[in-house]
Structures are given as C-alpha cells and as structure tokens.
Amino acid sequence: MRERGVEFMIFALCGGDARTARLAGMLLEDGHGVRAWALEDAPLPGGARQFASAAECCSGADCVLLPLPAAAARGALNAPFSPGVHCPGELFSALRPGTPVLSGGVSDELRTLAAARAVRLRDYSAPESFRAFNSLATAEGALAVLLRESEDVLCGKRALIFGAGRITRALAPRLAALGLDVTVASRDAARRAWYSALGFGAADTASLGAALGRADIVINTAPALVLTASRLTELEEGALVLDLAGKPGGVDFDAARAFGIHALAAPGLPGRYSPLAAARAVRDAIYAILEEEQIGKG
C-alpha cells in the first residue's frame, strides 16, 4: 500500500463500535492486515481475523487501534460488540514495549497504563480537523435522536444547550434552521457574548433564571453534572433531556427516572448515525500520525 506513504502494516483493532467495523474494511481495501479482538459480534469484513484474547490479537501487530472513546462505563474497554467485559489493563499487559497504540480520547488512566508498558500512545482525535468533523457528526446524530424521540414537530420548540464548545457550535445553527428557539448556557461570559451576537439566546450556567423552566428540549454537551436533581425539578412536564457528553455525563439519570422525565444518554453518535464517514475520519487521522512518526514507511 503506497497511498499517503503508509506501507503495509498489520493493525490490531481492539473494541469499538460500527465505525470500527467500517474502518476494518477500509484498512483491508488499502492493503493492510487486520486483526480483531473484543469485536465478536461486529459486522467485520471477511479478511479481518478474529482472536479470542488480546495477547493473540496484538502478537505481531505493527499498530494497535482503540476506539473513540477508548473506555466506556466504569473504565471498561468500549466494546459494544463483545459479550464480555474487558479492562484496558488486560490489553496493555499484552503489548510489547514500543508498540504504537492509537486511541480516541486518551484518558489519564490510559497514559498511566502506556507509561507502565513503555508503549507509544497517541490520540488520533486530538487534531482540530478531526474534532470539527466529530462535532458535525454529533450534531447530525443529535438531530436524528430528537426527531425520533419527539412526538411533535421540532419547529417552534425552545431548546436550551448546556456548554458552548465545538458540538454546540455545530448544533445550535442546525436547530435554529429547523425553527427552534435556541439558548446556549455557559459559564464563559465571552462565549455567551458571541452566541448572543450570532442571534441565539444566552444564559449563565450559574444563574439560569427562567431559561430552564421554559425549555421544551434540554441538551447537555458538558462532561460535568449540570442537570442535577434540583435543576430537573424546574423542567416543564413533557420536556425532553438529551445528554451528548461522554462519561461521567451531565445528567442525574436516577433523579430523572424518579421524576418521570424523558432523559436519554446519547454518547458516540458518529459511530451510530454516520459510521462510514466517522471511520474515514479515523483512518485519515491515524495515517497522518503514522506518517508523522515514520511508522510503516518504506
């Protein structure tokens, strides 16, 4: 394989969702070898070899690929296609020193494991170009979830978004284009000012006033508990809550269930709603890293 300077490599794909299955097919089409572990029920292409253990899968691999995010609930490997529960430590203990490991969303735990095994850990989701795409795909996925879960048209609804980062930057104008009245809640005064300048409502997360009580749809993008039990009690009956943040999330779901509030956790939307494009973005990002570090070059 000569495209973009990356020569033939054997990739070990460990865990992951639908985008990982699509990525396996792309890597095979590019002429690489693909091994898989913790992907037992994934729709993998025929050329991908499944292995029963991390040690077998990673033995002889030139590069190990982890999903985005690498960890799921309680720190387990993000492996929705595996009937078992796997910990990242199980994987890292099988790696030889110096092995390149490319992961999406590198946590402190992964960095500690990588340092202990002296492996080369890189975050393919760190480049701004990748984050921009991921925000776009998340925004489109959020629209799909809202359309599916709402019993009414979205046009005319009032939406409150917690967080003023990349996802909100992609999501707010798309909601507005569908006719929603959008307010962005942020602790950052400068970001609130920019969203106001763009024609959106703006609220201080610390003092929401009436913004929460009048919202028909509440969307959280912040990886912190912002929709506490006390705040959930302020919602109108019938309000829909959508949490897009990764762990630990930003919604008290126990309180939401107790109050009878329709609250959904929806992390990893690119892998669910646009796995083909998401896999393409991961492939391009990992190739860029491999070229940069002169791995797999002839």
C-alpha positions in Angstrom: 0.0 0.0 0.0 1.6 3.3 -1.1 -1.2 5.9 -0.6 0.0 8.7 1.7 3.3 7.0 2.3 2.0 4.3 4.7 3.3 0.9 3.7 1.8 -2.5 4.6 1.0 -2.8 8.3 -0.8 -5.3 10.5 -3.4 -3.4 12.6 -4.9 -4.8 15.8 -8.4 -3.4 16.3 -9.4 -3.8 19.9 -13.0 -3.0 20.8 -15.1 -0.3 19.2 -18.5 0.3 17.5 -19.8 0.3 14.0 -17.2 2.8 12.8 -14.5 0.3 13.8 -16.1 -2.3 11.6 -16.1 0.1 8.7 -12.5 1.0 9.5 -11.5 -2.6 9.3 -12.9 -2.7 5.7 -11.1 0.4 4.7 -7.8 -0.8 6.1 -8.2 -4.1 4.2 -9.0 -2.2 1.0 -5.8 -0.2 1.4 -3.9 -3.5 1.5 -3.2 -3.8 5.2 -3.7 -6.8 7.5 -6.4 -6.5 10.1 -6.8 -8.4 13.4 -9.7 -8.0 15.8 -10.4 -8.6 19.5 -13.4 -7.8 21.6 -15.4 -7.4 18.3 -17.0 -10.8 18.3 -20.5 -9.7 17.2 -19.3 -6.8 14.9 -20.1 -6.9 11.2 -16.5 -7.3 10.2 -15.3 -7.9 6.6 -14.2 -11.4 5.8 -10.5 -10.5 5.7 -10.4 -9.5 9.3 -9.1 -12.2 11.6 -10.9 -12.6 15.0 -8.9 -13.5 18.1 -10.1 -14.8 21.5 -7.5 -12.8 23.5 -5.8 -9.5 23.4 -2.4 -11.2 23.6 -3.1 -13.3 20.4 -4.6 -10.3 18.6 -1.7 -8.0 19.3 1.1 -10.5 18.8 2.9 -9.5 15.7 0.7 -6.4 15.1 2.5 -3.3 13.9 -0.1 -0.9 15.4 -2.9 -1.2 17.9 -6.1 0.8 17.4 -8.5 1.6 20.2 -12.0 3.1 19.8 -13.4 6.6 20.5 -13.8 6.8 23.4 -11.5 4.0 24.5 -13.2 3.5 27.8 -16.9 3.0 28.5 -18.8 2.7 31.8 -16.7 2.1 34.9 -13.5 2.3 32.9 -14.1 -0.9 30.8 -12.9 -1.0 27.2 -15.5 0.5 24.9 -16.6 -2.8 23.2 -20.3 -2.9 22.5 -19.9 -5.7 20.0 -18.3 -8.0 22.6 -20.4 -10.1 25.0 -17.7 -9.9 27.6 -16.4 -7.0 29.7 -12.7 -6.1 29.2 -10.5 -3.7 31.0 -7.8 -1.7 29.3 -5.2 -3.2 31.6 -5.9 -6.6 30.0 -4.9 -5.1 26.7 -1.9 -3.1 27.7 -0.4 -6.1 29.6 -0.3 -7.9 26.3 1.7 -5.2 24.5 5.4 -5.3 23.9 7.4 -2.1 24.7 7.5 0.4 21.9 4.2 -0.8 20.3 2.3 2.1 18.7 -1.1 2.5 20.3 -3.6 5.0 18.7 -6.7 5.8 20.7 -9.5 8.2 20.6 -9.8 10.4 23.7 -6.8 9.4 25.7 -7.5 9.4 29.4 -5.1 9.7 32.3 -5.7 6.0 33.0 -4.6 5.1 29.5 -1.5 7.3 29.8 -0.6 5.6 33.1 -1.0 2.1 31.5 1.0 3.1 28.4 3.8 4.5 30.5 4.0 1.3 32.6 4.4 -0.8 29.5 6.5 1.8 27.6 4.2 1.8 24.6 3.8 4.7 22.2 0.3 6.2 22.9 -1.2 8.8 20.6 -4.6 10.4 20.5 -6.0 10.4 16.9 -9.0 12.5 18.0 -6.8 15.5 19.1 -6.3 17.4 15.8 -8.8 20.3 15.4 -9.8 19.0 12.0 -10.9 15.7 13.5 -12.8 17.5 16.3 -14.6 19.7 13.8 -15.8 16.6 11.9 -16.8 14.8 15.1 -18.8 17.8 16.2 -20.6 17.9 12.9 -21.4 14.2 13.0 -22.5 14.5 16.6 -24.8 17.4 15.8 -26.4 15.5 12.9 -26.8 12.4 15.1 -28.5 14.6 17.8 -31.0 15.9 15.3 -31.8 12.3 14.4 -32.4 11.4 18.0 -34.6 14.4 18.6 -36.7 13.7 15.6 -37.1 10.1 16.7 -37.9 10.8 20.3 -40.2 13.8 19.9 -43.9 13.2 19.5 -44.3 16.7 18.0 -42.6 18.7 15.3 -39.4 20.4 16.4 -40.2 23.7 14.7 -41.3 26.3 17.4 -39.8 24.4 20.3 -37.5 26.0 22.8 -34.1 24.4 23.2 -31.5 25.0 25.9 -28.0 23.7 25.3 -25.5 23.4 28.2 -22.0 24.1 27.0 -20.6 26.5 24.3 -17.9 24.3 22.8 -17.5 22.7 19.4 -20.6 20.5 19.5 -22.8 23.5 20.3 -21.1 25.5 17.6 -22.3 22.8 15.1 -25.7 22.0 16.7 -27.1 25.4 17.6 -27.4 26.7 14.0 -28.9 23.4 12.8 -31.6 23.5 15.4 -32.3 27.2 14.6 -32.6 26.2 10.9 -35.3 23.8 11.9 -37.2 26.6 13.5 -36.2 26.1 17.2 -35.7 29.0 19.6 -32.1 28.2 20.9 -30.5 29.4 24.1 -26.9 28.5 25.0 -25.9 28.2 28.6 -22.2 28.7 29.5 -20.1 29.8 32.4 -17.9 31.8 30.0 -19.1 35.4 29.5 -17.1 35.8 26.3 -18.7 32.7 24.7 -22.2 33.9 25.8 -21.5 37.2 24.2 -20.5 35.5 20.9 -23.7 33.4 20.8 -25.8 36.5 21.6 -24.1 38.2 18.7 -25.0 35.3 16.4 -28.6 35.7 17.3 -29.0 33.0 19.9 -30.2 33.3 23.5 -27.5 33.2 26.1 -27.7 32.2 29.8 -25.2 31.9 32.6 -25.0 28.3 33.7 -24.6 29.5 37.3 -27.9 31.5 37.2 -30.2 30.2 34.5 -33.2 32.2 35.6 -36.3 31.2 33.6 -34.3 29.6 30.7 -34.5 26.1 32.2 -38.2 26.2 33.1 -39.3 27.4 29.7 -37.3 24.8 27.7 -39.0 22.0 25.8 -35.7 20.4 24.9 -32.6 20.4 27.1 -29.3 19.2 25.6 -26.1 18.8 27.6 -22.7 18.8 25.9 -20.6 19.4 29.0 -18.7 16.4 30.7 -19.8 17.6 34.1 -23.0 17.2 36.2 -25.0 20.2 35.2 -28.6 18.8 35.3 -28.8 18.0 38.9 -31.9 16.7 40.7 -32.8 20.3 41.8 -32.5 21.6 38.2 -34.5 18.7 36.8 -37.4 19.7 39.0 -37.5 23.1 37.2 -38.4 21.5 33.9 -41.9 21.7 32.4 -43.8 18.4 32.1 -43.0 16.7 28.8 -39.6 18.2 28.4 -37.0 16.1 26.6 -33.5 15.8 28.0 -30.6 14.7 25.8 -27.1 14.1 27.2 -24.4 14.1 24.5 -21.4 14.2 26.9 -19.1 11.3 27.5 -18.5 9.8 30.9 -19.4 10.8 33.6 -22.1 12.6 31.7 -24.0 15.7 32.8 -27.5 14.4 33.9 -28.7 12.9 37.1 -30.5 10.0 35.4 -31.6 8.4 38.7 -33.4 11.6 39.5 -34.8 11.9 36.0 -36.3 8.4 36.3 -37.8 9.2 39.7 -39.4 12.4 38.4 -40.7 10.7 35.2 -38.6 12.9 32.9 -37.8 11.6 29.4 -34.0 11.7 29.6 -31.6 10.0 27.2 -27.9 9.4 27.2 -26.5 9.5 23.6 -22.7 9.4 23.6 -20.9 8.2 20.5 -23.4 9.4 17.9 -21.0 9.5 15.0 -20.5 5.7 15.3 -24.2 5.1 15.4 -25.5 7.5 12.7 -22.6 8.1 10.4 -20.2 5.2 10.8 -18.8 5.3 7.3 -17.8 9.0 7.4 -16.6 8.5 11.0 -14.4 5.6 10.0 -13.0 7.6 7.2 -12.0 10.4 9.6 -10.3 7.9 11.9 -8.4 6.3 9.0 -7.1 9.7 7.8 -6.1 10.7 11.3 -4.2 7.5 12.0 -2.5 7.6 8.7 -1.4 11.2 9.5 0.1 10.1 12.8 1.9 7.1 11.2 3.4 9.3 8.6 4.4 11.9 11.1 6.2 9.3 13.3 7.7 7.5 10.3 5.9 4.3 11.2 5.1 1.9 8.3 7.1 3.9 5.8 9.3 2.3 3.2 
